[in-house]
Amino acid sequence: MMADGSPSTLREELLSLDAQRLTIVQAMEEAMAFLDTTPVGMHAPLVDEEGFPRDDCDLYAVRKARHTVNCGKNDLKSIETAMHEKLALLHEKNQEEAKQQMQQAGKKSEEDEKDQQEKKRKIEEEERKKRIREISGKTPFVRVVSVAMGSPGAEAGLTAGDLILQYGSLDAAGISLHGWEEMGRVTSTHEGQMLTVWIRREEGEEQGEENVVNEARELFIVPQRWAGGGLLGCAFEPCIPDPSA
């Protein structure tokens, strides 16, 4: 990435990288789903006890699916590294822009300043909407099964049935890459700190109509010790295949 890249260019590149990441994740999920239907899965030997190729599955398809998963993990690491670098550069560029705007603010008339503030508000509003659309398109990786009364999860607004799209910086791609223990790690490292959680909630009409899926919602939870067990007081179940299977 060139050091003089504009914020808009950086945002476009980040969106492109995220689209690539989602494509890889989808391919990995499809490959894992296929492997789950075979007797060998991701790691079992492809030969029988006598050393002959197994005849109870399509070995070519299994090798291809395993290759997709293994290559996908490496590709995800590369893309995540590139995204982190571009996010850091975007933050730097945004800081430079903010500094320039502060220097120019004293030279502008009150009317011009109000116009700039309105434009900035609209941009932030559009970016917020774009962010919600991006999060809404993510694959949910865990479902909330239950939430104990008086727990940190309940205080944050989590309810049974909520589908978690992003937990801090962790999403389905992160689970596929690092495994389910990553969710516990994120929780423990944020004990006593605010953690952003994006969820999808299905809410039905009162007269028995089918559930209506809402766009992503942003909640803020503070994992901490309380009268019950754990740091959240919630029970979860996975929505995607176990990456370690």
Helices and strands as residue ranges (DSSP letters): H 7-36, H 59-105, H 110-136, E 142-147, H 152-156, E 163-167, H 172-178, H 181-189, E 195-200, E 202-203, E 212-213, E 217-221, E 234-238
